[in-house]
Amino acid sequence: MRPPLLFSLLFYVSVLTAMSQTPPSPLVIAHRGSSAQAPENTLPAFELAWQQEADGIEADFQLTKDGHIVCFHDKDTKRIAGEKLLVKDATLAALRELDAGTWKGEKYKGTRIPTIAEVLATIPPGKKIFIEIKCGPEIIDPLVRELASSGLSPNQVVVICFDSAVLKALNERDPQWRTGWLCSFAKKAKDTSRISPEKVMNTLGEIRASALLSGGGNVSEDLLGKLTAAGIQHYVWTINDPKLAASYRAQGTGAIITDVPLEMLNALSPQATTPQ
Protein backbone atom coordinates (compact mmCIF):
# COMPACT_ATOMS: atom_id res chain seq x y z
CA MET A 1 0.00 0.00 0.00
CA ARG A 2 1.45 3.38 -1.03
CA PRO A 3 2.09 5.96 1.73
CA PRO A 4 -0.44 8.85 1.63
CA LEU A 5 2.23 11.44 0.73
CA LEU A 6 3.54 9.34 -2.16
CA PHE A 7 -0.01 8.78 -3.41
CA SER A 8 -0.70 12.54 -3.33
CA LEU A 9 2.50 13.30 -5.23
CA LEU A 10 1.71 10.72 -7.89
CA PHE A 11 -1.81 12.12 -8.24
CA TYR A 12 -0.62 15.69 -8.78
CA VAL A 13 2.07 14.57 -11.22
CA SER A 14 -0.57 12.72 -13.26
CA VAL A 15 -2.83 15.77 -13.27
CA LEU A 16 -0.02 18.08 -14.38
CA THR A 17 1.00 15.62 -17.09
CA ALA A 18 -2.56 15.47 -18.41
CA MET A 19 -2.79 19.25 -18.37
CA SER A 20 0.46 19.59 -20.29
CA GLN A 21 -0.89 17.29 -22.98
CA THR A 22 -4.10 19.27 -23.48
CA PRO A 23 -3.85 21.38 -26.66
CA PRO A 24 -4.14 25.12 -26.07
CA SER A 25 -7.49 26.72 -26.82
CA PRO A 26 -7.77 28.18 -30.32
CA LEU A 27 -8.09 31.91 -30.75
CA VAL A 28 -11.67 33.09 -31.18
CA ILE A 29 -11.93 35.47 -34.14
CA ALA A 30 -15.13 37.45 -34.68
CA HIS A 31 -16.26 36.95 -38.29
CA ARG A 32 -16.98 40.39 -39.77
CA GLY A 33 -17.14 41.45 -36.15
CA SER A 34 -19.76 40.09 -33.79
CA SER A 35 -21.97 39.77 -36.85
CA ALA A 36 -24.76 37.65 -35.39
CA GLN A 37 -25.74 40.63 -33.23
CA ALA A 38 -24.50 43.71 -35.08
CA PRO A 39 -24.27 44.71 -38.76
CA GLU A 40 -21.35 42.90 -40.37
CA ASN A 41 -18.13 44.72 -41.23
CA THR A 42 -19.10 47.87 -39.33
CA LEU A 43 -17.54 49.63 -36.37
CA PRO A 44 -20.42 48.62 -34.02
CA ALA A 45 -19.80 44.95 -34.88
CA PHE A 46 -16.08 45.26 -34.20
CA GLU A 47 -16.54 47.23 -30.98
CA LEU A 48 -19.01 44.59 -29.75
CA ALA A 49 -16.46 41.87 -30.50
CA TRP A 50 -13.88 43.67 -28.38
CA GLN A 51 -16.42 44.13 -25.57
CA GLN A 52 -17.05 40.38 -25.70
CA GLU A 53 -13.27 39.83 -25.39
CA ALA A 54 -12.74 38.16 -28.74
CA ASP A 55 -9.10 37.43 -29.49
CA GLY A 56 -9.41 39.10 -32.87
CA ILE A 57 -11.68 40.19 -35.68
CA GLU A 58 -11.97 39.13 -39.30
CA ALA A 59 -12.93 41.81 -41.81
CA ASP A 60 -13.33 42.07 -45.59
CA PHE A 61 -11.64 44.78 -47.63
CA GLN A 62 -11.67 46.01 -51.21
CA LEU A 63 -10.58 49.02 -53.20
CA THR A 64 -12.89 51.82 -54.30
CA LYS A 65 -12.83 53.61 -57.65
CA ASP A 66 -10.82 56.46 -56.15
CA GLY A 67 -8.26 54.25 -54.42
CA HIS A 68 -9.56 54.00 -50.87
CA ILE A 69 -9.80 50.72 -48.95
CA VAL A 70 -13.23 50.09 -47.46
CA CYS A 71 -14.52 47.33 -45.22
CA PHE A 72 -17.20 45.50 -47.19
CA HIS A 73 -17.80 41.89 -48.23
CA ASP A 74 -20.07 41.85 -51.29
CA LYS A 75 -19.16 43.14 -54.74
CA ASP A 76 -22.17 45.46 -54.58
CA THR A 77 -24.10 47.15 -51.77
CA LYS A 78 -27.63 45.90 -52.52
CA ARG A 79 -27.91 43.25 -49.77
CA ILE A 80 -26.62 45.52 -47.03
CA ALA A 81 -27.76 49.01 -48.02
CA GLY A 82 -30.73 48.37 -50.31
CA GLU A 83 -29.16 50.46 -53.07
CA LYS A 84 -26.91 48.79 -55.63
CA LEU A 85 -23.46 50.27 -56.11
CA LEU A 86 -20.49 48.25 -57.30
CA VAL A 87 -17.78 48.90 -54.74
CA LYS A 88 -14.97 48.93 -57.31
CA ASP A 89 -16.85 51.49 -59.45
CA ALA A 90 -17.96 53.73 -56.58
CA THR A 91 -16.15 56.55 -54.82
CA LEU A 92 -15.60 56.56 -51.08
CA ALA A 93 -17.91 59.56 -50.75
CA ALA A 94 -20.74 57.73 -52.53
CA LEU A 95 -20.32 54.63 -50.39
CA ARG A 96 -20.26 56.68 -47.19
CA GLU A 97 -23.69 58.06 -47.99
CA LEU A 98 -25.23 54.60 -47.68
CA ASP A 99 -26.84 53.20 -44.53
CA ALA A 100 -25.03 49.96 -43.69
CA GLY A 101 -26.80 49.32 -40.40
CA THR A 102 -30.60 49.57 -40.60
CA TRP A 103 -30.92 46.11 -42.19
CA LYS A 104 -29.77 44.69 -38.85
CA GLY A 105 -32.10 46.84 -36.73
CA GLU A 106 -33.23 50.41 -36.17
CA LYS A 107 -30.67 50.90 -33.40
CA TYR A 108 -27.98 50.72 -36.09
CA LYS A 109 -29.61 53.20 -38.46
CA GLY A 110 -27.07 55.54 -40.02
CA THR A 111 -24.10 53.21 -39.59
CA ARG A 112 -21.58 53.86 -42.35
CA ILE A 113 -19.23 51.65 -44.31
CA PRO A 114 -15.87 52.09 -42.58
CA THR A 115 -12.44 52.64 -44.07
CA ILE A 116 -9.61 50.29 -43.22
CA ALA A 117 -7.97 53.00 -41.12
CA GLU A 118 -11.09 53.26 -38.97
CA VAL A 119 -11.19 49.50 -38.46
CA LEU A 120 -7.50 49.21 -37.62
CA ALA A 121 -7.88 52.00 -35.07
CA THR A 122 -10.33 49.87 -33.03
CA ILE A 123 -7.85 47.07 -32.38
CA PRO A 124 -6.72 46.95 -28.74
CA PRO A 125 -3.13 46.11 -27.77
CA GLY A 126 -2.47 42.40 -28.06
CA LYS A 127 -5.52 41.70 -30.19
CA LYS A 128 -5.51 40.59 -33.82
CA ILE A 129 -7.13 41.32 -37.15
CA PHE A 130 -7.57 38.91 -40.04
CA ILE A 131 -7.72 41.07 -43.17
CA GLU A 132 -9.53 39.29 -45.98
CA ILE A 133 -8.79 40.76 -49.40
CA LYS A 134 -11.87 40.62 -51.63
CA CYS A 135 -10.28 42.11 -54.76
CA GLY A 136 -7.04 41.71 -56.70
CA PRO A 137 -3.38 42.69 -56.23
CA GLU A 138 -4.20 46.34 -56.99
CA ILE A 139 -4.95 46.66 -53.26
CA ILE A 140 -1.44 45.66 -52.13
CA ASP A 141 0.36 49.02 -52.25
CA PRO A 142 -2.37 51.00 -50.46
CA LEU A 143 -2.78 48.15 -47.95
CA VAL A 144 0.92 48.18 -47.08
CA ARG A 145 0.74 51.95 -46.56
CA GLU A 146 -2.29 51.62 -44.27
CA LEU A 147 -0.65 48.88 -42.23
CA ALA A 148 2.55 50.88 -41.89
CA SER A 149 0.66 53.87 -40.50
CA SER A 150 -1.63 51.84 -38.25
CA GLY A 151 0.84 51.27 -35.44
CA LEU A 152 -0.01 47.56 -35.38
CA SER A 153 2.79 45.03 -35.09
CA PRO A 154 3.15 42.20 -37.64
CA ASN A 155 2.07 39.61 -35.06
CA GLN A 156 -1.31 41.35 -34.77
CA VAL A 157 -2.11 41.02 -38.47
CA VAL A 158 -2.92 38.09 -40.75
CA VAL A 159 -3.78 38.92 -44.36
CA ILE A 160 -5.99 36.22 -45.90
CA CYS A 161 -7.33 35.60 -49.39
CA PHE A 162 -8.67 32.83 -51.65
CA ASP A 163 -6.37 34.05 -54.42
CA SER A 164 -2.88 32.77 -53.63
CA ALA A 165 -1.38 35.15 -56.21
CA VAL A 166 -2.55 38.13 -54.12
CA LEU A 167 -0.83 36.74 -51.03
CA LYS A 168 2.32 36.07 -53.02
CA ALA A 169 2.28 39.68 -54.24
CA LEU A 170 2.00 40.94 -50.66
CA ASN A 171 4.89 38.75 -49.53
CA GLU A 172 7.06 40.07 -52.35
CA ARG A 173 6.08 43.67 -51.59
CA ASP A 174 6.45 43.54 -47.79
CA PRO A 175 7.25 40.12 -46.27
CA GLN A 176 6.86 41.21 -42.65
CA TRP A 177 3.08 40.71 -42.80
CA ARG A 178 1.80 37.20 -42.11
CA THR A 179 -0.55 35.60 -44.63
CA GLY A 180 -3.14 32.81 -44.64
CA TRP A 181 -4.56 31.01 -47.66
CA LEU A 182 -8.32 30.45 -47.71
CA CYS A 183 -9.19 27.08 -49.19
CA SER A 184 -12.49 25.19 -49.30
CA PHE A 185 -12.43 21.42 -48.84
CA ALA A 186 -16.18 20.84 -48.91
CA LYS A 187 -17.12 17.43 -50.22
CA LYS A 188 -19.35 17.45 -53.27
CA ALA A 189 -21.16 14.61 -54.98
CA LYS A 190 -19.10 13.06 -57.79
CA ASP A 191 -16.32 15.54 -57.13
CA THR A 192 -13.02 14.00 -58.16
CA SER A 193 -11.09 17.26 -58.42
CA ARG A 194 -10.55 18.03 -54.72
CA ILE A 195 -7.20 19.62 -54.09
CA SER A 196 -4.57 17.17 -52.81
CA PRO A 197 -2.57 17.67 -49.60
CA GLU A 198 0.61 17.81 -51.68
CA LYS A 199 -0.75 20.61 -53.86
CA VAL A 200 -1.94 22.52 -50.80
CA MET A 201 1.49 22.29 -49.19
CA ASN A 202 3.23 23.30 -52.42
CA THR A 203 1.04 26.40 -52.73
CA LEU A 204 1.54 27.36 -49.08
CA GLY A 205 5.28 27.05 -49.58
CA GLU A 206 5.31 29.10 -52.78
CA ILE A 207 3.45 32.00 -51.19
CA ARG A 208 5.20 31.60 -47.81
CA ALA A 209 1.90 31.53 -45.96
CA SER A 210 1.90 31.06 -42.20
CA ALA A 211 -1.61 29.56 -42.10
CA LEU A 212 -4.20 27.55 -44.00
CA LEU A 213 -7.85 28.48 -43.44
CA SER A 214 -10.43 25.85 -44.28
CA GLY A 215 -14.18 26.24 -44.55
CA GLY A 216 -15.84 24.12 -41.89
CA GLY A 217 -12.49 22.65 -40.97
CA ASN A 218 -13.02 19.79 -43.41
CA VAL A 219 -9.40 18.72 -43.83
CA SER A 220 -7.81 15.29 -43.67
CA GLU A 221 -5.59 14.01 -40.87
CA ASP A 222 -2.88 13.65 -43.48
CA LEU A 223 -2.99 17.34 -44.31
CA LEU A 224 -3.19 18.37 -40.65
CA GLY A 225 -0.07 16.33 -40.00
CA LYS A 226 1.76 17.96 -42.90
CA LEU A 227 0.78 21.42 -41.67
CA THR A 228 2.03 20.68 -38.17
CA ALA A 229 5.32 19.31 -39.48
CA ALA A 230 5.82 22.44 -41.58
CA GLY A 231 4.98 24.80 -38.71
CA ILE A 232 1.92 26.15 -40.53
CA GLN A 233 -1.18 27.03 -38.51
CA HIS A 234 -4.64 25.69 -39.30
CA TYR A 235 -7.65 27.98 -38.85
CA VAL A 236 -11.35 27.29 -39.56
CA TRP A 237 -14.30 29.39 -40.69
CA THR A 238 -17.26 30.01 -40.12
CA ILE A 239 -18.08 27.89 -37.06
CA ASN A 240 -21.18 28.92 -35.11
CA ASP A 241 -21.92 25.77 -33.11
CA PRO A 242 -20.16 26.07 -29.73
CA LYS A 243 -20.44 22.30 -29.29
CA LEU A 244 -17.73 21.92 -31.94
CA ALA A 245 -15.22 24.04 -30.05
CA ALA A 246 -13.68 21.16 -28.10
CA SER A 247 -13.14 19.04 -31.21
CA TYR A 248 -11.25 21.85 -32.95
CA ARG A 249 -9.13 22.37 -29.86
CA ALA A 250 -8.37 18.64 -29.76
CA GLN A 251 -7.14 18.61 -33.35
CA GLY A 252 -4.85 21.57 -32.71
CA THR A 253 -6.72 24.25 -34.66
CA GLY A 254 -5.12 27.62 -34.04
CA ALA A 255 -8.19 29.84 -34.52
CA ILE A 256 -11.95 29.53 -34.88
CA ILE A 257 -13.62 32.24 -36.96
CA THR A 258 -17.21 32.67 -35.80
CA ASP A 259 -20.25 34.97 -35.96
CA VAL A 260 -20.87 34.29 -32.24
CA PRO A 261 -17.57 34.96 -30.46
CA LEU A 262 -19.06 35.21 -26.96
CA GLU A 263 -20.70 31.79 -27.20
CA MET A 264 -17.51 30.26 -28.59
CA LEU A 265 -15.38 31.80 -25.84
CA ASN A 266 -17.77 30.45 -23.21
CA ALA A 267 -17.59 26.98 -24.76
CA LEU A 268 -13.78 27.04 -24.59
CA SER A 269 -13.58 28.36 -21.03
CA PRO A 270 -12.17 26.05 -18.32
CA GLN A 271 -15.57 25.99 -16.59
CA ALA A 272 -17.19 24.59 -19.74
CA THR A 273 -14.82 21.62 -19.82
CA THR A 274 -14.80 20.81 -16.11
CA PRO A 275 -16.57 17.47 -15.38
CA GLN A 276 -19.79 17.84 -13.41
Order of alpha helices (4+ residues) and beta strands (2+ residues): alpha-beta-alpha-beta-beta-alpha-alpha-alpha-beta-alpha-beta-alpha-beta-alpha-beta-alpha-beta-alpha-beta-alpha-alpha
